[in-house]
């Protein structure tokens, strides 16, 4: 759901749907005007909620019994079946997350990428059952959400700003370059350089814009280490 709604620009509809699930036990009287309550929870206008309801009805995420005067909110399993989603991983959503739903959905996608990377056996392991970590590149997020690099960058920052992920730089020291070499590389507009990394027997070619200077040494920037702050469970 998080991935689909971010890709297809239906974040608002997901917010209204999830708020409805949390607020009502599956159904509510139409005459009670649930749009007022939902708009207050989501901090959006009633008009936005009504517009979202139209989409949810069309998509069969909710139903409407005009004869008896009920709105019905379909369960998550129903929505997964309707949309033919095969994922078996879920994120724990709390009421406080509804007002910042886009950042929550972004954090959910990134947290799932961290978990997938770790269980694949290719990344660093953590003994903790939930607070894992893994380097996630912007290109990976771009591919999963089908967005530009600048959008992926902004998305990642949004999730970090609101506490759904934590990031730390992932720098690897370069042995065959010194800070003065960086000035030469920039001056001559060199795009690619060959570097010898600390602890590695082989040289690799990297983009010059990945070079960083820290504490008097040259490093290359690798994908940031991501710590997910959202709890994931099997659905």
Backbone as JSON, one array per atom type, in Angstrom:
{
  "sequence": "XXXXXXXXXXXXXXXXXXXXXXXXXXXXXXXXXXXXXXXXXXXXXXXXXXXXXXXXXXXXXXXXXXXXXXXXXXXXXXXXXXXXXXXXXXXXXXXXXXXXXXXXXXXXXXXXXXXXXXXXXXXXXXXXXXXXXXXXXXXXXXXXXXXXXXXXXXXXXXXXXXXXXXXXXXXXXXXXXXXXXXXXXXXXXXXXXXXXXXXXXXXXXXXXXXXXXXXXXXXXXXXXXXXXXXXXXXX",
  "N": [[0.83, -1.2, 0.0], [1.9, 1.25, 0.85], [3.98, 1.6, -1.0], [2.56, 1.54, -3.45], [0.78, 3.77, -3.18], [2.53, 5.93, -2.96], [3.86, 5.77, -5.39], [1.75, 6.1, -7.25], [0.59, 8.45, -6.57], [-1.45, 8.63, -4.56], [-1.53, 9.25, -1.88], [-3.09, 10.85, -0.17], [-5.59, 9.6, -0.31], [-4.97, 7.14, 0.83], [-4.41, 8.0, 3.41], [-6.93, 8.93, 4.32], [-8.4, 6.56, 4.13], [-7.02, 4.86, 5.98], [-7.34, 6.32, 8.32], [-10.08, 6.12, 8.61], [-10.35, 3.37, 9.07], [-9.1, 3.17, 11.55], [-10.7, 4.78, 13.13], [-13.37, 3.96, 12.96], [-15.42, 1.04, 13.52], [-15.38, -0.7, 11.13], [-17.75, 0.18, 9.87], [-19.97, 3.02, 9.38], [-22.65, 5.27, 10.05], [-24.07, 7.02, 7.35], [-25.48, 9.35, 7.76], [-24.27, 10.41, 9.97], [-22.2, 11.89, 9.12], [-19.25, 11.25, 8.6], [-17.14, 12.52, 7.36], [-16.5, 14.91, 8.58], [-15.29, 14.23, 11.04], [-13.12, 12.68, 10.12], [-11.75, 14.57, 8.59], [-10.84, 16.25, 10.58], [-9.11, 14.57, 12.01], [-7.19, 13.96, 10.05], [-6.34, 16.43, 9.4], [-7.21, 17.87, 7.14], [-9.39, 19.31, 4.61], [-13.02, 18.93, 4.6], [-13.95, 18.67, 2.06], [-11.76, 17.52, 0.75], [-11.75, 15.04, 1.99], [-14.23, 14.01, 1.11], [-13.7, 13.86, -1.62], [-11.7, 11.95, -1.57], [-13.16, 9.79, -0.58], [-14.77, 9.22, -2.82], [-12.86, 8.17, -4.58], [-12.03, 5.94, -3.08], [-14.39, 4.45, -2.96], [-14.75, 3.88, -5.67], [-12.53, 2.32, -6.08], [-13.06, 0.21, -4.51], [-12.19, 0.08, -1.89], [-13.77, 0.89, 0.06], [-17.29, 0.68, 0.84], [-20.76, 1.48, 0.02], [-23.93, 1.64, 1.3], [-26.72, 2.77, 0.29], [-29.45, 2.39, 0.66], [-29.83, 1.47, 3.33], [-28.28, 3.29, 4.63], [-25.37, 3.29, 5.2], [-21.79, 3.6, 5.41], [-19.17, 1.45, 4.47], [-16.05, 0.27, 5.49], [-13.54, -1.37, 3.96], [-11.5, -4.16, 4.97], [-7.9, -4.56, 5.5], [-6.96, -6.98, 4.41], [-8.86, -7.48, 2.44], [-8.42, -5.31, 0.7], [-5.79, -5.86, -0.1], [-6.29, -8.18, -1.55], [-8.01, -7.26, -3.58], [-6.32, -5.48, -4.94], [-4.36, -7.17, -5.66], [-1.94, -7.46, -4.31], [1.07, -8.89, -3.18], [2.66, -8.77, -0.97], [3.94, -9.64, 2.28], [4.61, -8.27, 4.48], [4.16, -5.93, 7.1], [3.66, -2.61, 8.46], [3.54, -1.08, 11.66], [1.05, 1.11, 12.39], [0.22, 4.09, 14.06], [-2.19, 6.28, 15.6], [-1.13, 8.89, 15.76], [0.48, 9.01, 13.56], [-1.07, 9.56, 11.38], [-1.43, 12.26, 10.66], [0.91, 12.89, 9.46], [1.27, 11.32, 7.22], [2.5, 10.88, 4.69], [5.29, 10.98, 5.13], [5.41, 8.84, 6.88], [4.68, 6.7, 5.19], [6.79, 6.78, 3.37], [8.9, 6.24, 5.11], [8.15, 3.66, 5.81], [8.5, 2.21, 3.39], [11.29, 2.51, 3.04], [12.21, 1.32, 5.4], [11.38, -1.29, 4.96], [13.0, -1.93, 2.79], [15.47, -1.93, 4.07], [15.14, -4.15, 5.77], [14.76, -6.17, 3.87], [17.24, -6.09, 2.57], [18.93, -6.94, 4.62], [18.04, -9.55, 5.25], [18.64, -10.82, 2.95], [21.19, -11.58, 3.1], [23.34, -10.11, 2.31], [24.15, -7.87, 3.62], [25.26, -5.88, 6.5], [24.9, -7.37, 9.72], [22.66, -7.28, 12.53], [22.27, -7.89, 15.96], [19.98, -7.22, 17.27], [16.43, -7.68, 17.32], [14.75, -5.99, 15.86], [15.73, -3.33, 15.4], [17.48, -2.96, 12.96], [20.06, -2.29, 10.51], [21.15, -0.88, 7.42], [22.8, -0.13, 4.34], [21.21, 2.01, 2.16], [20.81, 3.04, -1.07], [20.19, 6.06, -2.97], [19.52, 5.5, -5.58], [18.33, 3.0, -5.4], [15.96, 3.6, -4.01], [14.85, 5.32, -5.87], [14.31, 3.53, -7.97], [12.46, 1.73, -6.8], [10.27, 3.37, -6.14], [9.88, 4.7, -8.46], [10.73, 7.38, -9.08], [12.36, 10.61, -9.5], [15.86, 11.41, -8.92], [16.16, 13.69, -7.29], [13.64, 13.79, -6.08], [13.64, 11.36, -4.67], [15.7, 11.93, -2.89], [14.58, 14.06, -1.44], [12.38, 12.73, -0.34], [13.62, 10.84, 1.34], [14.81, 12.57, 3.19], [12.52, 13.72, 4.3], [11.4, 11.56, 5.69], [13.4, 11.12, 7.56], [13.44, 13.55, 8.96], [11.03, 13.54, 10.39], [11.4, 11.46, 12.06], [11.14, 8.75, 11.26], [13.11, 7.28, 10.14], [16.63, 6.87, 10.76], [19.74, 8.27, 9.79], [23.18, 7.74, 8.91], [26.36, 8.89, 7.78], [28.22, 7.02, 5.35], [31.26, 6.43, 4.98], [34.28, 5.58, 3.29], [37.66, 5.16, 3.7], [40.17, 6.45, 1.5], [43.25, 5.41, 0.16], [45.19, 6.21, -1.7], [45.0, 8.88, -2.33], [45.28, 12.36, -1.47], [44.12, 15.32, 0.31], [45.01, 17.53, -1.3], [45.01, 16.46, -3.83], [42.32, 16.4, -4.47], [41.67, 19.02, -5.05], [43.07, 19.31, -7.47], [41.71, 17.45, -9.05], [39.12, 18.58, -9.18], [39.74, 21.04, -10.39], [40.58, 20.28, -12.92], [38.35, 19.13, -13.88], [37.83, 16.35, -13.7], [36.12, 13.36, -14.13], [36.03, 10.62, -13.39], [37.82, 8.56, -11.13], [40.53, 6.43, -10.07], [40.68, 4.52, -7.19], [42.26, 3.37, -4.18], [41.05, 1.52, -1.64], [40.92, 1.57, 1.92], [41.8, -1.38, 3.52], [41.11, -2.97, 1.39], [42.21, -5.02, -1.29], [42.04, -4.39, -3.97], [41.88, -1.93, -6.6], [39.36, 0.48, -7.39], [37.09, 2.07, -9.7], [35.59, 5.19, -9.35], [33.02, 7.73, -9.27], [34.05, 11.1, -9.37], [32.62, 12.95, -7.9], [31.89, 11.65, -5.63], [33.88, 11.79, -3.81], [35.13, 12.72, -0.63], [36.37, 14.86, 1.99], [37.56, 14.25, 5.17], [38.62, 14.95, 8.35], [41.21, 15.39, 7.44], [41.72, 13.33, 5.69], [41.05, 11.55, 2.63], [37.95, 10.3, 1.53], [35.53, 8.01, 0.11], [32.12, 8.47, -0.65], [29.67, 6.29, 0.29], [26.46, 4.58, -0.03], [24.2, 5.91, 2.38], [23.98, 4.7, 5.74], [21.08, 3.28, 6.94], [18.84, 3.42, 9.61], [15.97, 1.92, 10.51], [13.08, 3.26, 12.06], [10.56, 2.46, 12.28], [8.35, -0.09, 13.25], [8.28, -3.25, 11.89], [6.25, -5.99, 10.91], [5.2, -9.41, 10.26], [2.42, -9.78, 8.12]],
  "CA": [[0.0, 0.0, 0.0], [2.79, 2.42, 0.92], [4.67, 1.71, -2.28], [1.57, 1.88, -4.48], [0.23, 5.12, -3.02], [3.59, 6.89, -3.27], [4.09, 5.71, -6.85], [0.59, 6.53, -8.03], [0.11, 9.74, -6.04], [-2.7, 8.45, -3.83], [-1.2, 9.33, -0.45], [-4.23, 11.41, 0.56], [-6.62, 8.58, -0.23], [-4.52, 6.17, 1.82], [-4.56, 8.64, 4.72], [-8.35, 8.93, 4.66], [-8.79, 5.16, 4.32], [-6.44, 4.35, 7.22], [-7.99, 7.04, 9.42], [-11.42, 5.54, 8.73], [-10.2, 2.06, 9.7], [-8.74, 3.35, 12.96], [-11.72, 5.53, 13.85], [-14.67, 3.3, 12.95], [-15.34, -0.43, 13.54], [-15.81, -1.31, 9.88], [-18.83, 0.9, 9.19], [-20.47, 4.2, 10.06], [-23.86, 5.81, 9.45], [-23.84, 8.14, 6.44], [-26.1, 10.54, 8.34], [-23.38, 10.94, 11.0], [-21.21, 12.71, 8.41], [-17.88, 10.92, 9.05], [-16.14, 13.39, 6.73], [-16.11, 15.95, 9.54], [-14.36, 13.64, 11.99], [-11.92, 12.27, 9.39], [-11.01, 15.77, 8.19], [-10.18, 16.74, 11.78], [-8.01, 13.64, 12.31], [-6.16, 14.05, 9.01], [-5.99, 17.84, 9.23], [-7.52, 18.26, 5.77], [-10.75, 19.82, 4.5], [-14.07, 17.95, 4.36], [-13.99, 18.48, 0.6], [-10.7, 16.57, 0.43], [-12.21, 13.71, 2.45], [-15.28, 13.56, 0.19], [-13.04, 13.48, -2.88], [-11.02, 10.68, -1.31], [-14.21, 8.77, -0.49], [-15.16, 8.85, -4.18], [-11.82, 7.28, -5.11], [-12.06, 4.69, -2.31], [-15.57, 3.71, -3.4], [-14.49, 3.39, -7.02], [-11.48, 1.31, -5.99], [-13.62, -0.83, -3.65], [-11.58, 0.05, -0.57], [-14.92, 1.11, 0.94], [-18.57, 0.46, 0.18], [-21.83, 2.4, 0.42], [-25.29, 1.08, 1.26], [-27.6, 3.94, 0.31], [-30.77, 1.99, 1.16], [-29.83, 1.4, 4.8], [-27.54, 4.43, 5.16], [-24.09, 2.94, 5.81], [-20.49, 3.49, 4.73], [-18.4, 0.3, 4.92], [-14.62, 0.38, 5.22], [-13.0, -2.72, 3.73], [-10.3, -4.47, 5.74], [-6.63, -4.59, 4.77], [-6.86, -8.21, 3.62], [-9.7, -7.29, 1.26], [-7.72, -4.38, -0.2], [-4.67, -6.6, -0.69], [-6.83, -9.11, -2.54], [-8.52, -6.47, -4.71], [-5.19, -4.89, -5.66], [-3.46, -8.27, -6.01], [-0.64, -7.25, -3.68], [1.58, -10.16, -2.66], [3.57, -8.54, 0.15], [3.51, -10.24, 3.56], [5.22, -7.48, 5.55], [3.33, -4.78, 7.45], [4.2, -1.64, 9.41], [2.6, -0.72, 12.71], [0.6, 2.5, 12.27], [-0.46, 4.64, 15.21], [-3.03, 7.44, 15.27], [-0.3, 10.08, 15.6], [1.13, 8.98, 12.26], [-2.01, 9.91, 10.31], [-1.27, 13.64, 10.23], [2.18, 12.97, 8.71], [1.18, 10.02, 6.58], [3.44, 10.7, 3.58], [6.58, 10.63, 5.71], [5.27, 7.49, 7.42], [4.7, 5.74, 4.08], [8.16, 6.76, 2.87], [9.68, 5.5, 6.11], [7.77, 2.25, 5.71], [9.17, 1.64, 2.21], [12.73, 2.45, 3.3], [12.42, 0.32, 6.44], [11.23, -2.6, 4.34], [14.21, -2.14, 2.0], [16.51, -2.3, 5.02], [14.89, -5.53, 6.21], [15.0, -7.04, 2.72], [18.68, -6.14, 2.36], [19.58, -7.72, 5.67], [17.69, -10.98, 5.2], [19.2, -11.4, 1.73], [22.51, -12.11, 3.43], [24.39, -9.32, 1.67], [24.44, -6.67, 4.38], [25.7, -6.02, 7.9], [23.9, -7.97, 10.6], [22.47, -6.71, 13.86], [21.68, -8.89, 16.84], [18.67, -6.77, 17.71], [15.38, -8.28, 16.5], [14.0, -5.05, 15.05], [16.49, -2.16, 15.02], [18.52, -3.34, 12.04], [20.6, -1.18, 9.73], [21.58, -1.33, 6.1], [22.99, 0.99, 3.42], [20.21, 2.1, 1.08], [21.19, 4.1, -1.99], [19.1, 6.82, -3.59], [19.13, 4.82, -6.82], [17.4, 1.93, -5.03], [14.68, 4.24, -3.71], [14.34, 5.81, -7.16], [13.8, 2.39, -8.72], [11.29, 1.16, -6.13], [9.14, 4.31, -6.17], [9.8, 5.28, -9.82], [10.82, 8.83, -8.94], [13.65, 11.19, -9.85], [16.85, 11.42, -7.84], [15.86, 14.79, -6.37], [12.46, 13.4, -5.29], [14.08, 10.32, -3.74], [16.49, 12.62, -1.87], [13.63, 14.79, -0.59], [11.59, 11.74, 0.39], [14.45, 10.29, 2.42], [14.96, 13.61, 4.21], [11.23, 13.86, 4.98], [11.26, 10.45, 6.64], [14.35, 11.31, 8.66], [13.05, 14.74, 9.73], [9.93, 13.22, 11.29], [11.8, 10.38, 12.97], [10.78, 7.4, 10.82], [14.39, 6.61, 9.9], [17.83, 7.62, 11.13], [20.79, 8.06, 8.79], [24.54, 8.14, 9.23], [27.22, 8.82, 6.59], [28.94, 5.77, 5.14], [32.49, 6.85, 4.3], [35.36, 4.58, 3.24], [38.9, 5.91, 3.48], [40.95, 6.23, 0.28], [44.66, 5.38, 0.55], [46.1, 6.73, -2.73], [44.74, 10.29, -2.6], [45.35, 13.29, -0.34], [43.24, 16.46, 0.04], [45.49, 18.37, -2.39], [44.61, 15.82, -5.09], [40.92, 16.73, -4.75], [41.69, 20.32, -5.74], [43.52, 19.05, -8.85], [40.63, 16.74, -9.74], [38.06, 19.55, -9.46], [40.24, 22.05, -11.31], [40.68, 19.7, -14.25], [37.04, 18.58, -14.22], [37.97, 14.91, -13.88], [34.84, 12.73, -13.75], [36.24, 9.31, -12.78], [39.15, 8.34, -10.58], [40.8, 5.1, -9.55], [41.03, 4.67, -5.78], [42.59, 2.2, -3.36], [40.31, 1.67, -0.39], [41.5, 0.99, 3.13], [41.36, -2.73, 3.82], [40.74, -3.69, 0.17], [43.4, -5.23, -2.13], [41.8, -4.01, -5.36], [41.5, -0.56, -6.92], [38.06, 0.59, -8.05], [36.81, 3.35, -10.34], [34.41, 5.83, -8.77], [32.75, 9.09, -9.72], [34.8, 12.07, -8.56], [31.73, 13.68, -6.97], [31.71, 10.86, -4.41], [35.05, 11.99, -2.94], [34.92, 13.61, 0.5], [37.5, 15.04, 2.88], [37.16, 14.23, 6.57], [39.74, 14.87, 9.29], [42.49, 15.4, 6.72], [41.85, 12.17, 4.82], [40.08, 11.45, 1.55], [37.04, 9.15, 1.61], [34.45, 7.98, -0.87], [30.78, 8.4, -0.04], [28.85, 5.14, -0.08], [25.07, 4.8, 0.41], [24.03, 6.14, 3.81], [23.45, 3.63, 6.58], [19.73, 3.62, 7.38], [18.28, 2.73, 10.77], [14.51, 2.1, 10.51], [12.46, 3.54, 13.35], [9.2, 1.92, 12.18], [8.33, -1.51, 13.55], [7.71, -4.09, 10.83], [5.8, -7.33, 11.34], [4.54, -10.2, 9.22], [0.99, -9.52, 8.11]],
  "C": [[0.87, 1.26, 0.0], [3.46, 2.66, -0.43], [3.72, 2.16, -3.39], [1.12, 3.33, -4.38], [1.27, 6.2, -3.27], [3.86, 6.94, -4.76], [2.98, 6.38, -7.64], [-0.04, 7.83, -7.52], [-1.27, 9.63, -5.41], [-2.46, 8.43, -2.32], [-2.39, 9.83, 0.35], [-5.34, 10.38, 0.73], [-6.26, 7.5, 0.8], [-4.7, 6.72, 3.24], [-6.01, 8.57, 5.19], [-8.83, 7.51, 4.94], [-8.29, 4.64, 5.67], [-7.05, 5.03, 8.44], [-9.38, 6.47, 9.68], [-11.36, 4.18, 9.42], [-9.94, 2.19, 11.2], [-9.89, 3.94, 13.77], [-13.04, 4.77, 13.98], [-14.52, 1.77, 12.88], [-15.92, -1.06, 12.27], [-16.9, -0.56, 9.15], [-19.27, 2.1, 10.03], [-21.72, 4.69, 9.32], [-23.52, 7.01, 8.57], [-24.36, 9.43, 7.05], [-25.24, 11.17, 9.44], [-22.26, 11.81, 10.43], [-19.78, 12.44, 8.89], [-16.81, 11.81, 8.44], [-15.64, 14.46, 7.69], [-15.06, 15.42, 10.51], [-13.03, 13.28, 11.3], [-11.09, 13.49, 8.99], [-10.25, 16.35, 9.38], [-8.97, 15.88, 12.13], [-6.85, 13.83, 11.34], [-5.66, 15.47, 8.78], [-6.08, 18.27, 7.76], [-8.96, 18.75, 5.74], [-11.75, 18.67, 4.29], [-14.18, 17.65, 2.87], [-12.94, 17.46, 0.17], [-11.11, 15.16, 0.83], [-13.28, 13.17, 1.51], [-14.69, 13.11, -1.14], [-12.31, 12.15, -2.72], [-12.02, 9.53, -1.2], [-14.64, 8.29, -1.88], [-14.16, 7.88, -4.78], [-11.86, 5.92, -4.41], [-13.26, 3.82, -2.69], [-15.34, 3.1, -4.78], [-13.49, 2.24, -6.99], [-11.91, 0.1, -5.15], [-12.82, -1.02, -2.36], [-12.64, 0.36, 0.5], [-16.19, 0.89, 0.14], [-19.61, 1.42, 0.72], [-23.18, 1.72, 0.22], [-26.27, 2.25, 1.42], [-28.94, 3.61, 0.94], [-30.85, 2.03, 2.68], [-28.97, 2.48, 5.46], [-26.22, 4.13, 5.85], [-22.92, 3.18, 4.84], [-19.79, 2.27, 5.32], [-16.94, 0.49, 4.54], [-14.02, -1.01, 5.15], [-11.72, -2.92, 4.55], [-9.06, -4.54, 4.87], [-6.5, -5.84, 3.91], [-7.68, -8.11, 2.34], [-8.99, -6.41, 0.23], [-6.54, -5.08, -0.87], [-5.15, -7.55, -1.78], [-7.32, -8.38, -3.79], [-7.37, -5.96, -5.57], [-4.17, -5.93, -6.11], [-2.03, -8.01, -5.52], [-0.19, -8.53, -3.01], [2.47, -10.0, -1.43], [3.03, -9.15, 1.43], [4.08, -9.47, 4.74], [4.36, -6.26, 5.81], [4.04, -3.89, 8.45], [3.13, -1.28, 10.42], [2.31, 0.78, 12.64], [-0.11, 2.91, 13.55], [-1.23, 5.9, 14.8], [-2.21, 8.69, 15.01], [0.39, 10.15, 14.24], [0.24, 9.49, 11.13], [-1.79, 11.32, 9.78], [0.03, 13.87, 9.45], [2.35, 11.69, 7.88], [2.2, 9.82, 5.46], [4.82, 10.31, 4.09], [6.55, 9.22, 6.29], [5.36, 6.45, 6.3], [6.1, 5.63, 3.49], [9.05, 5.96, 3.83], [9.4, 4.01, 6.08], [8.49, 1.56, 4.55], [10.66, 1.47, 2.48], [13.04, 1.39, 4.36], [12.31, -1.09, 5.88], [12.44, -2.94, 3.47], [15.37, -2.56, 2.9], [16.37, -3.76, 5.44], [15.16, -6.52, 5.08], [16.5, -7.2, 2.47], [19.38, -7.01, 3.37], [19.28, -9.21, 5.55], [18.23, -11.64, 3.94], [20.59, -11.96, 1.96], [23.64, -11.3, 2.86], [24.84, -8.14, 2.52], [24.91, -6.95, 5.79], [24.58, -6.53, 8.79], [23.82, -7.21, 11.92], [21.82, -7.76, 14.73], [20.31, -8.49, 17.34], [17.59, -7.31, 16.79], [14.72, -7.29, 15.54], [14.85, -3.9, 14.54], [17.71, -2.56, 14.2], [19.08, -2.1, 11.37], [21.11, -1.73, 8.42], [21.79, -0.11, 5.21], [21.98, 0.95, 2.29], [20.57, 3.29, 0.19], [19.97, 4.84, -2.52], [18.61, 6.14, -4.85], [18.15, 3.68, -6.54], [16.02, 2.5, -4.76], [14.03, 4.78, -4.97], [13.67, 4.68, -7.94], [12.5, 1.85, -8.13], [10.07, 2.06, -6.27], [8.95, 4.98, -7.53], [9.76, 6.81, -9.76], [12.21, 9.29, -9.35], [14.6, 11.15, -8.65], [16.55, 12.51, -6.82], [14.66, 14.46, -5.49], [12.83, 12.34, -4.26], [14.88, 10.95, -2.58], [15.57, 13.35, -0.89], [12.79, 13.84, 0.26], [12.38, 11.21, 1.59], [14.62, 11.29, 3.56], [13.67, 13.83, 5.0], [11.07, 12.78, 6.05], [12.2, 10.61, 7.83], [13.91, 12.47, 9.56], [11.97, 14.41, 10.76], [10.18, 11.95, 12.11], [11.44, 8.98, 12.55], [12.01, 6.58, 10.4], [15.48, 7.47, 10.53], [18.9, 7.29, 10.1], [22.15, 8.42, 9.39], [25.39, 7.99, 7.97], [27.97, 7.5, 6.55], [30.17, 6.07, 4.31], [33.54, 5.75, 4.39], [36.64, 5.3, 2.85], [39.64, 5.46, 2.23], [42.43, 6.35, 0.62], [45.58, 6.07, -0.44], [45.85, 8.18, -3.11], [44.87, 11.1, -1.31], [44.48, 14.49, -0.69], [43.69, 17.35, -1.11], [45.1, 17.79, -3.76], [43.18, 16.18, -5.46], [40.83, 18.07, -5.48], [42.08, 20.16, -7.2], [42.4, 18.39, -9.66], [39.51, 17.7, -10.12], [38.49, 20.57, -10.5], [40.26, 21.55, -12.74], [39.4, 18.99, -14.69], [37.1, 17.08, -14.53], [36.71, 14.23, -13.33], [35.01, 11.41, -13.0], [37.66, 9.21, -12.27], [39.29, 6.9, -10.1], [41.28, 5.26, -8.11], [41.36, 3.32, -5.16], [41.93, 2.41, -2.0], [41.02, 0.97, 0.76], [40.91, -0.4, 3.38], [40.97, -3.55, 2.6], [41.96, -3.84, -0.72], [43.25, -4.71, -3.55], [41.46, -2.52, -5.48], [40.13, -0.58, -7.59], [37.93, 1.98, -8.68], [35.52, 3.92, -9.76], [34.24, 7.21, -9.38], [33.45, 10.07, -8.78], [33.91, 12.81, -7.58], [31.4, 12.88, -5.71], [32.87, 11.03, -3.43], [34.74, 13.01, -1.86], [36.21, 13.72, 1.31], [36.98, 15.11, 4.31], [38.39, 14.02, 7.44], [41.07, 14.7, 8.58], [42.72, 14.21, 5.82], [40.75, 12.19, 3.75], [39.26, 10.18, 1.73], [36.14, 9.15, 0.38], [33.13, 7.82, -0.1], [30.05, 7.18, -0.59], [27.43, 5.39, 0.4], [24.96, 4.92, 1.92], [23.51, 4.9, 4.52], [22.1, 4.1, 7.13], [19.34, 2.75, 8.57], [16.77, 2.95, 10.74], [13.98, 2.3, 11.92], [10.99, 3.1, 13.36], [9.26, 0.41, 12.43], [7.6, -2.28, 12.44], [7.37, -5.46, 11.4], [5.3, -8.09, 10.12], [3.05, -9.92, 9.28], [0.24, -10.8, 8.43]]
}
